[in-house]
Amino acid sequence: MQYSGSQDLKTIRRYFTGTTTIRKGQIFHYDQAATKTDADPKLRLGQAVQAVAAGNVKFFAGVAPESEAGKVGPCFVELLQPQSGDVLDVEVDGTADVAAGDFLEPDNTKGALVKGTAADGDILFIAFEANTTDNVKTVNRVQKV
């Protein structure tokens, strides 16, 4: 899949087990409650994805592109899987100011990227745009570290 017309990003197709509407830039993580032997292959570990939560915050799966926005789960979803250096649009939580150049990481309570530190060891991104405190999620341009 080409992103922004000039960049090829790896995509994967996974099964979103949630019941909410998918948003552009929404981050998804692998469902760690899934098992390897579920009778339904789409619900197995490594296939089922969900919104970020405390139990899956370290198991990043991908980011929903604009083409997937508006789908309602449960459903199959194509996800962008950024590699180091890739640039894409991702939801950033607005409860704390983020400046261009800040490290970002998934947060299990906000369901989006938040300002973080490299020491945290989570999948990290770098903000290209500022996101001021307004208590809403906005889609920001970020780069995968």
Backbone bond lengths (Angstrom), bond angles and torsions (degrees), N, CA, C in turn:
res aa  C-N    CA-C-N  psi(-1)  N-CA   C-N-CA  omega(-1)  CA-C   N-CA-C  phi
1 M - - - 1.446 - - 1.520 108.61 -
2 Q 1.311 115.89 133.50 1.457 118.82 174.91 1.515 109.01 -89.24
3 Y 1.302 115.75 139.84 1.451 121.88 178.18 1.510 108.39 -117.14
4 S 1.316 117.05 129.77 1.463 123.23 -177.38 1.528 111.38 57.62
5 G 1.320 117.57 25.73 1.448 122.40 173.36 1.514 116.57 75.40
6 S 1.317 119.19 -10.21 1.460 118.75 -174.68 1.523 113.86 -133.79
7 Q 1.289 117.98 -6.51 1.460 120.16 -173.87 1.526 109.51 -123.10
8 D 1.317 116.78 127.39 1.454 120.70 175.54 1.521 108.48 -89.89
9 L 1.321 115.94 123.48 1.457 120.92 176.57 1.521 108.56 -115.54
10 K 1.305 115.86 141.91 1.454 121.28 176.43 1.524 108.84 -65.21
11 T 1.323 116.42 136.52 1.460 120.81 176.05 1.522 109.40 -122.16
12 I 1.314 114.55 151.54 1.464 121.45 175.48 1.527 107.74 -133.66
13 R 1.304 116.34 154.66 1.467 121.98 176.39 1.523 107.17 -111.48
14 R 1.318 115.95 121.12 1.463 121.47 -179.33 1.522 109.37 -133.56
15 Y 1.338 116.06 170.02 1.459 121.37 -177.94 1.524 109.85 -103.78
16 F 1.331 116.53 115.39 1.459 122.96 177.72 1.528 108.35 -81.60
17 T 1.321 116.46 118.19 1.461 121.54 -175.84 1.525 113.52 -88.57
18 G 1.326 117.69 -8.26 1.465 120.58 -179.37 1.519 112.31 -74.00
19 T 1.334 115.42 177.64 1.457 121.16 -178.28 1.528 111.91 -120.65
20 T 1.311 117.39 13.97 1.458 121.40 -177.76 1.525 110.95 -96.84
21 T 1.331 114.92 169.88 1.461 121.36 176.42 1.524 109.46 -81.31
22 I 1.313 116.52 132.67 1.465 122.39 -179.05 1.526 109.16 -76.81
23 R 1.333 115.99 137.80 1.460 122.90 -179.03 1.530 110.23 -112.52
24 K 1.324 116.71 149.28 1.465 120.95 173.44 1.524 109.03 -58.09
25 G 1.321 116.92 131.40 1.456 121.53 178.22 1.518 115.02 82.41
26 Q 1.331 117.34 1.52 1.466 120.35 179.90 1.520 109.50 -67.75
27 I 1.332 116.75 138.04 1.456 120.10 178.35 1.525 110.15 -94.46
28 F 1.331 114.77 143.68 1.462 121.73 179.27 1.518 109.08 -124.31
29 H 1.317 114.83 148.48 1.455 122.20 178.64 1.524 108.73 -129.13
30 Y 1.338 115.28 154.28 1.459 119.58 179.06 1.519 110.25 -67.29
31 D 1.336 115.22 139.41 1.463 122.56 179.90 1.527 108.73 -74.76
32 Q 1.315 116.16 109.20 1.466 120.50 -177.31 1.523 113.52 -79.91
33 A 1.340 117.30 -6.23 1.468 120.65 174.85 1.528 110.75 -86.58
34 A 1.319 117.00 -11.55 1.464 120.78 178.48 1.528 109.89 -69.29
35 T 1.328 115.30 156.64 1.463 120.23 179.11 1.528 109.93 -115.02
36 K 1.305 116.30 162.87 1.471 121.36 178.31 1.522 112.09 -74.60
37 T 1.321 116.92 -15.91 1.458 120.09 -171.85 1.531 113.79 -117.70
38 D 1.321 118.88 18.46 1.465 121.05 179.05 1.529 108.99 -55.59
39 A 1.325 116.84 140.84 1.463 121.22 -179.28 1.532 111.88 -61.92
40 D 1.317 117.04 -28.82 1.463 121.82 178.66 1.532 108.52 -97.50
41 P 1.333 118.77 111.54 1.470 121.33 -174.98 1.525 114.77 -55.12
42 K 1.331 118.33 -33.08 1.462 119.67 -177.93 1.530 112.33 -71.49
43 L 1.326 117.28 -14.70 1.463 121.43 -179.28 1.524 112.85 -99.17
44 R 1.317 116.60 4.83 1.464 120.37 -178.50 1.518 112.16 -76.27
45 L 1.334 114.98 159.25 1.454 122.45 175.86 1.525 108.94 -56.64
46 G 1.306 116.59 130.83 1.462 121.31 -178.46 1.517 113.19 92.60
47 Q 1.322 117.94 -9.50 1.464 122.79 177.07 1.521 111.65 -114.11
48 A 1.331 116.34 -38.83 1.464 121.38 -177.72 1.530 110.17 -83.83
49 V 1.337 115.66 132.77 1.457 121.12 176.97 1.520 109.42 -124.10
50 Q 1.326 114.35 159.06 1.454 120.83 179.17 1.521 109.18 -149.98
51 A 1.317 115.29 171.04 1.463 119.59 174.78 1.521 108.19 -62.96
52 V 1.316 116.14 154.14 1.454 120.67 -178.32 1.531 110.54 -60.97
53 A 1.347 115.68 137.38 1.460 123.07 -179.98 1.527 107.96 -146.95
54 A 1.316 116.50 170.88 1.469 121.18 -176.44 1.524 112.35 -54.99
55 G 1.321 118.02 -38.60 1.456 121.15 -175.92 1.510 115.39 -79.86
56 N 1.338 118.18 -8.49 1.464 119.31 -176.11 1.529 113.68 -129.94
57 V 1.333 117.87 8.63 1.468 121.38 -171.14 1.531 113.16 -58.27
58 K 1.308 118.73 -25.37 1.471 122.12 -179.13 1.534 112.85 -93.19
59 F 1.340 118.09 5.32 1.461 121.69 -173.48 1.531 111.53 -120.04
60 F 1.328 115.46 61.43 1.457 123.82 -177.26 1.522 111.12 -59.96
61 A 1.349 116.57 132.43 1.462 121.34 177.89 1.522 111.83 -106.67
62 G 1.340 117.18 -44.91 1.455 119.28 -178.34 1.508 112.53 167.92
63 V 1.336 114.57 -172.91 1.459 123.30 -175.22 1.523 109.04 -126.02
64 A 1.328 116.70 136.69 1.463 120.91 179.21 1.523 110.71 -75.95
65 P 1.333 118.25 123.69 1.464 120.59 174.78 1.529 109.54 -78.38
66 E 1.314 115.65 170.03 1.464 120.93 -178.84 1.527 112.13 -57.26
67 S 1.322 117.34 -33.15 1.469 121.08 -178.38 1.527 113.39 -64.62
68 E 1.321 118.07 -19.04 1.471 121.51 -179.70 1.537 112.19 -97.53
69 A 1.327 116.63 -11.22 1.467 120.80 -178.34 1.528 110.42 -61.62
70 G 1.314 115.16 138.14 1.458 121.40 178.60 1.514 114.20 99.12
71 K 1.332 118.12 -17.40 1.459 119.85 175.77 1.528 108.34 -66.71
72 V 1.318 116.01 148.77 1.459 121.12 178.81 1.521 108.30 -115.70
73 G 1.340 116.12 128.29 1.448 121.34 -179.75 1.514 111.48 -76.58
74 P 1.313 116.37 163.26 1.459 126.02 -0.60 1.533 111.70 -75.30
75 C 1.347 114.39 142.23 1.464 120.16 -178.72 1.527 109.62 -168.40
76 F 1.333 115.17 164.44 1.458 119.42 171.31 1.514 108.28 -76.36
77 V 1.326 116.62 144.79 1.454 122.01 -178.52 1.522 109.18 -140.06
78 E 1.336 115.26 137.45 1.464 121.10 173.34 1.528 106.56 -86.57
79 L 1.314 117.39 128.85 1.463 121.87 -178.66 1.518 110.68 -119.78
80 L 1.317 115.81 141.06 1.459 121.11 171.44 1.516 107.34 -78.72
81 Q 1.306 116.95 132.95 1.450 121.67 179.88 1.529 107.76 -118.01
82 P 1.333 116.70 89.01 1.467 119.79 -173.64 1.517 112.79 -68.16
83 Q 1.332 114.09 143.26 1.455 121.90 174.29 1.527 107.04 -106.89
84 S 1.301 117.54 169.22 1.459 121.26 -178.81 1.523 110.95 -52.55
85 G 1.342 116.38 128.05 1.443 122.58 179.23 1.517 114.68 95.78
86 D 1.337 117.83 -17.32 1.462 120.67 179.94 1.525 110.82 -67.38
87 V 1.327 115.63 144.20 1.462 122.82 178.73 1.520 108.04 -114.50
88 L 1.333 117.12 132.45 1.452 121.65 179.38 1.519 110.78 -155.67
89 D 1.336 115.75 172.05 1.457 121.99 178.73 1.518 109.13 -96.23
90 V 1.335 116.47 127.39 1.460 122.47 -177.38 1.522 108.89 -137.12
91 E 1.333 116.31 147.66 1.462 120.64 176.68 1.523 110.56 -67.79
92 V 1.335 115.31 132.25 1.463 122.74 176.13 1.517 107.25 -122.06
93 D 1.322 116.53 133.66 1.462 121.13 -179.69 1.517 110.49 -76.27
94 G 1.312 116.24 139.85 1.454 121.21 -175.60 1.510 115.71 -101.60
95 T 1.329 118.44 26.84 1.469 118.60 178.12 1.522 112.26 -87.77
96 A 1.326 117.40 -6.87 1.468 121.94 174.34 1.521 107.58 -142.10
97 D 1.321 116.44 140.62 1.464 120.30 179.66 1.522 110.80 -60.63
98 V 1.326 115.89 137.13 1.457 122.80 174.35 1.521 106.65 -122.53
99 A 1.315 116.50 130.33 1.459 121.50 177.82 1.522 109.44 -104.20
100 A 1.319 116.68 155.99 1.459 120.40 173.48 1.520 108.16 -56.70
101 G 1.321 117.35 130.81 1.456 122.41 -178.30 1.516 114.28 98.96
102 D 1.334 117.81 -10.63 1.471 120.58 178.53 1.525 110.76 -72.23
103 F 1.336 116.54 145.50 1.454 121.43 171.44 1.518 108.99 -73.10
104 L 1.349 116.01 143.23 1.455 121.93 178.11 1.515 109.10 -127.77
105 E 1.330 115.48 148.89 1.462 121.46 179.17 1.522 109.41 -145.80
106 P 1.337 118.34 157.80 1.457 120.77 177.63 1.525 110.72 -66.61
107 D 1.321 116.03 144.84 1.462 121.33 178.17 1.524 108.86 -122.62
108 N 1.332 116.18 131.25 1.463 120.02 -174.65 1.515 114.00 -77.58
109 T 1.315 119.44 -12.42 1.461 119.59 178.61 1.524 112.04 -101.69
110 K 1.318 117.76 -25.00 1.459 121.57 -178.21 1.538 111.41 -94.90
111 G 1.326 117.45 -24.31 1.458 121.01 -178.86 1.513 113.61 72.47
112 A 1.323 116.79 22.63 1.461 121.65 -178.68 1.518 107.50 -149.79
113 L 1.329 116.39 -177.06 1.458 120.03 173.68 1.520 109.38 -78.08
114 V 1.313 116.23 145.54 1.463 122.84 176.46 1.523 108.33 -133.42
115 K 1.325 116.31 162.59 1.452 120.93 177.23 1.520 108.31 -60.77
116 G 1.325 117.39 132.55 1.457 121.44 -176.98 1.508 110.93 -139.43
117 T 1.310 114.43 -164.60 1.461 120.75 177.46 1.515 108.48 -133.72
118 A 1.301 116.43 153.45 1.468 120.94 179.22 1.517 110.87 -63.75
119 A 1.329 117.66 -24.06 1.459 121.36 -177.57 1.524 112.62 -72.50
120 D 1.327 117.71 -16.89 1.458 120.42 -176.34 1.521 113.46 -68.66
121 G 1.326 117.81 -25.05 1.458 120.88 176.19 1.515 115.21 79.08
122 D 1.329 118.47 3.44 1.460 120.25 176.31 1.526 108.67 -79.11
123 I 1.317 116.52 168.87 1.457 120.23 174.10 1.522 106.75 -59.03
124 L 1.299 117.64 126.58 1.455 120.47 -173.41 1.512 113.15 -114.02
125 F 1.318 114.31 148.15 1.447 124.45 174.52 1.524 107.40 -128.61
126 I 1.329 116.78 165.69 1.456 122.04 172.67 1.520 107.16 -120.15
127 A 1.332 116.55 131.89 1.457 121.38 179.12 1.524 110.46 -72.51
128 F 1.306 116.82 134.22 1.463 122.20 172.13 1.520 110.85 -95.03
129 E 1.335 116.41 -19.34 1.456 122.21 -176.55 1.519 109.64 -126.79
130 A 1.316 116.13 152.68 1.460 121.13 174.85 1.525 109.20 -78.13
131 N 1.314 116.35 151.21 1.461 123.53 175.73 1.518 106.06 -136.54
132 T 1.320 117.18 105.87 1.459 119.97 -176.31 1.513 111.52 -83.66
133 T 1.311 115.30 157.06 1.461 121.43 -177.99 1.521 110.61 -62.65
134 D 1.311 115.45 111.65 1.461 120.82 175.17 1.524 110.84 -142.59
135 N 1.327 116.33 8.73 1.462 123.97 175.82 1.528 114.51 61.33
136 V 1.324 117.18 24.29 1.458 120.13 174.55 1.522 109.08 -129.79
137 K 1.313 115.62 161.53 1.460 120.40 174.89 1.519 108.02 -86.37
138 T 1.310 116.55 134.50 1.460 121.05 174.87 1.519 108.04 -127.15
139 V 1.305 115.88 155.39 1.468 120.50 179.12 1.513 107.50 -89.76
140 N 1.313 115.97 120.83 1.462 122.56 -177.80 1.523 110.75 -120.10
141 R 1.319 116.02 149.61 1.453 122.15 174.95 1.520 107.79 -77.11
142 V 1.330 117.64 126.24 1.461 122.82 -178.80 1.529 109.79 -134.86
143 Q 1.323 116.07 164.21 1.465 121.95 175.58 1.512 109.05 -122.69
144 K 1.321 115.60 136.03 1.468 121.21 176.32 1.510 108.78 -72.77
145 V 1.328 116.42 130.89 1.457 122.29 179.25 1.512 109.99 -79.55
